[in-house]
Amino acid sequence: MDKTDDFSDLLSDALSIALLKEHDARQRAKADGSAEIEESKNREYHRRHSEAMALEHVSRMLRTPTLGLNVGLPTYHRDNPDTSKLVVSCRDEPTLNLNNVEMMYQNTPSSRIREIGIRLGRWLTHLHRSTRYVDIGPYGNMVAKIAVCNRYAKVTTALKFFSLAGSIGERIVEPYKDLKTDDDCVCMGHFSPQRVVVADGRGLLPILNPGTEGEYDRGQGPEDLDPYFDDEIADLTPRLTVVNWGDVRRGSGATDVGQFAAEAWVIDRFKVGLRQHYGLANAFLKAYLHAAQPNFQFRMKLAVHTGVQLCVWSHAEVLEGRSNYVEMKDVAGLGEAIIKKALEGDSSWIDLFLKA
């Protein structure tokens, strides 16, 4: 018997073992659903593993670059298998303060809101730059990657619900299926104002010189028209902590930016009303683009993700009875227009979004 035959026998044995395991798993599933339970436990384990690795590695990577922003991560202590959650603390405090950027919005001066937006935009730039080679576990948390792709699959349904062009949603499903394979950097996964905890006066870092002069090159684009984004931030309080890293994954940073920008726009538009627009989305997005200077492809991917968030969110708001159809149709229409411009390679989507 030659080596080819040996290999064939090994392959046949391996295949037989794999088929036997699959058969056994199906039998257990039919009996008591144990296979599904085991699979769910495995997914949860990998999710917690990725979150723990991110909290440890990302905190270390960002400690120096972000000193002048007073933005940080919770401290990871241990895994709690009984609750399927991680045990963390916020700068040695036993529990995390529940006050977040969205909750403080209405009672905070607009100038402070804009400064918080700038701090978070710069911080996110450092996250994406500093974690290009940071490992957070097998496949970069595939469960979280699949969840992002599933949101894209919901766009067609959302647009048709509002009698808008559902074909726009169909056009992005195929081109953006590579979100599963994107591996540019560590993404927070669900970066939003609700996941940024605001300190209650304790745990404030000393205000240091950011030392970023000359770090960012000025580029061409609407975000570069305002010299304010070159200035040091006047007030670095309160301390901000980015929490709930369960959706962390390796992927494209554009998804983080689009998620926060869309959710910040919603807060700007509906928390205080259009006439009192505080500008969280505007400050955050301009700060990120000015600091990161992303390429054209990144900006178009960012546009699509921003539009996706607006479409899916507005649909959910109506279905769950929190908002009325007419108002949410306008939001979905904005999302549709942004996605359309991105598919056409039109960079004017930024002005459309920020002036809406």
N, C-alpha and C positions, 0 to 999 in steps of 0.2 A: 504494500500500500504506500503510495507516495504522499508528499506533504499536502497536496491538494485534497486528497481523500481525508487526511487527518483533520484538516480545517473544516471540511464539509461535515464531518461527524461532530466536531465541536459546535459548529453553528447549529446543526440539527438538535443537539442536546440542549443548547441554550434556548432555542426557540421552543422546544418542548416544555422546558421549565417555565418560561415566560407565559406560555399558553395555560399551563397548569395553574400558575399563580392567578392569572386572570379569571380562570374558571372558578377557583376557590373563592376569589373576591366576590364574584357575581352571586355565588351560592350564599355567602354570608350576607350579602345585601338583600337577597330575597328573604332570608330568614329573619333578620332583625334590624336591617339597616346599618349594621356595624361598619360596612365599608365606607358609607357616606360619612359616618361619624368620624372614622379614622382619617379620612381625607380632609375633613373640616379641621380636625386637630392639627394635621400636618401643615395646612395653610396658615392656621393661626400661629403655629410655632415659627414658621419662616417669617411671618410678618413681624412678630415680636423680636426675632433674631435680627432682622434688618433694622428695626427701630433702635434696638440697643446698640448695634454697631455704629449707626449713624450718630447717635447722641455722643458716643465716646470719641469717634474719630473726627467728626465735624467740629465738635467743641474745641478740640485741640488745634485743628487746622485754622480756625477762625479767631482764636484767642488774640493774636497779635494784630492781624489786619483790621479787625473791627473794634479795637479799643476806643477809638475816637467817636464811636456811634452809640455806645451804651445800649447795645442790642445783644442778647445772648440766648443760650439754650438752657433747658432745665438740666440739673445734675442727675445722671443716671445712677441708681443705687443697686437695684437687683430686679430680677424677674419674679413675679408672683404667679405661679401656675394655678393657684386656686381661683383667681379672678381673671386670668388671661391678660393681665395688664402689667406694665412696668411700674416700679416704685421710683418716683423721681421727686425732686424738690427744686424750688426756685431760690437760688443763692442762699442755701442753708435754711430756708423757711420750711416748716414741716408740711405745709400744704400750699398749693398754688392759689394765688389770688384769682378770683373769678372775674374781675373787672378786665375787659378787653377793649380794643380800639373801637369796635362798633358801639359798645355800651357807653363809652365816655364821649361819644361823638357830639351829642347835642349840647352838652354842658362844657365844652372846651372851645376856646377862641379859635377862629379859623386859621390864624397864623400858626398856632401850635399844631393844629391838624396837618397843615401843609409841611411843617418841619418833620413831623412824624413820618409823613409819606416819603419825604426825601431820605430820611435815615433808613427806612425799610428798603427803598429802592437801591441805595448804595450797599446796604448789608447783603441783599440778595445777589448783587453783582459779585461780591466777595465769595459768597457761598458757591456760586457756579464756577468762578475762576479757580478757587482753591481746591476743588474736589474732583478735578478731571480724572484722577487716578486713584480715588478712594474706593475701597471695596466695602460693600455693605451686605455681602452674602451671595448665595447662588442666584445667577441670572438677574441680579440687581433688583430683587423683589418682583417677580413676574406677576404675582397676584395684583399688585398695585398698577402695573403696566396695563394689564387686561382691563382693569376698572376704568382707566382713562379712555381706552379704545371704545368701551361700551357707551361712554357719553357721546362719542361721535355718531354712534349708531342710532342715537335717539333724536338727532337733529331733524331728520326727515319727518318723523312723526310730529314733532313740535311745530314745524313750519306748516305742515298740512292742517294741523289743528287750528291754526290762525288763518287758514286760507291763503298762505304765502307759497312761494315757489319751493315745493318739496324737492325738486330736482337739484337744488343747491346742496342740500344735505347728502343726496346720493353721490354728488360729484366729489365729496371730500372723504367718503368712506374708504375708497381704494387707495388714493394717494397718501392718506395718513394712517394706513395700517402699520407703517414702519415705526409708529410710536412704541411698539413692542420691542423693537430692536435698537432704538435710539440709545446711545451710551455715552453721551457727551460729558455728563457730570452728575453729581448727586442733586436730585430735585426734592424739595420738601414734600411735594406730593399733593398737598391741599393747602397751599399758602393763601391765607385769607385774613381779613381784619379780625374775624372771630377767634383766630388761633394766635393772636398776638396779645399776650397778657401785659397789663399795665401795672407797674409797681405802685403800692399805696404809700410810698414815702420811705420804705425801707429798701435796703439793697442797692442804693444808687452808687454807681461807680464815680470816681472823681472825674471831673471834666478835663479831658486831656486834649492837647493839640492834635487834631486828626492827622496832620502830616501828609496830606494828600496833594499838596501843591505840585502841579506838573505831572501828576500820575495819569490823568486822563487826557487823551488827545481830543481836541475839538474836531467834530466831523460836520457833515452836511445834513441838515434835517431840521424840522420845525422845533425840536426840543433844544436846539443849540442857540435859539434866538434870545433866550433869557439868561443873562450873565449870573443870575441868582444861583444857578446850579454849579457855579465855580466857587461860590463863597463857603466859608466855614459856617456851620449851623450855630445860631446864636444860643440856643438853649437845648441841651442834651438830656433834659429830664422830661418825663419820667423814664425810669429803666423799663425797657421792653424785653419780653421773653417770648420766643417763638416756641409754642407747645404743640402737643399732639402730632407726633411724627410717625404715626402708624401707617400712613400712605407713602412714606419715603421710598424712593426708587432711584435707580440710575436711568437717565433719559435726557430729554431736551429741556433746557432751562426755559424755553419759550412757554411751556405749559405752566410753570410757576408764575411767570410774569402775567400771562393772560388770565389766569385764575384770580389773582389778587386785583388786577386792574378792573376786571368785570365786576367783582364783588364790591370793590371800592366805589365804582361808578353807581352801582345800585344804592349804596348807602348815601352817596352824595345826592342822588336824585330823589330818593324817597324818605330819608331820615329827616331832612330839614326843608325839603322843597327846593325847586329850581331857583327861586329868587335869592335864597340864602346859601347857594352852592359853596361848600367849604373847600372843595378842590383836592380831596385825598387822592382820587384816581389820577388827576392831572399831575400832581407833584410826584407821586410814586412812579408813574410811567416815564415822565420826562427824566427823572433822576436816574432810573435804571438805564434808559437808552443813552443818556449822556455819559454815564460811567462805563457802560459795557461796550458801546460802539459796535453793536452786533451787525453782521452782514445782512444782505438783502434776503437771503433764504430764511434766516432766523426771524426777521421782521414779518415776513409773510406767514410763517408758521405761528408766530405770536398773534397775528391778526385773526387767523382762523380759530385759534383756541379761544380768543376773547369772544368772538362771535358765537362759537359753540356754547360757551358758558351762558351768554345772554339768552340764547334760544331755549336751552334746556331749563334754565332757572325760571323764565317767564311761564313756560308750559306747566312746570310743577306748581308754581304759585296759584294758577287758576284751578288746577285739578284738586289742590288741597284746600281751596276756598279762602286763601289769604288775600287775594287781590282780584280785581275785576278784569274781565276779558278785554275790554277796549284798551285799558291802560297797558296791559301786558302785551297786547298785540303790537303796540308801538315799540316796546323793548325788543320783542322778537324780530320786528322789522329792521331795527338797527343792527341786530346780530346778523340778519340775512344780508344787509347791505355791506357790512364789514367783510363777511366771508366772500361775497361776490367780488369786491375790490381786490381781495387777496388772491383769489383765483385768477384775476386778470393782471396781477403783478402791479397793482396801483397803490403806491405808498401814501396816497392821500387819505387812506382809511384812518390814519392817526388823527388828522384834523376832524374828520367826520365823527369819530368816537369822542374826542375830548370836548367838542363844541355841542354835542347832542344834549 
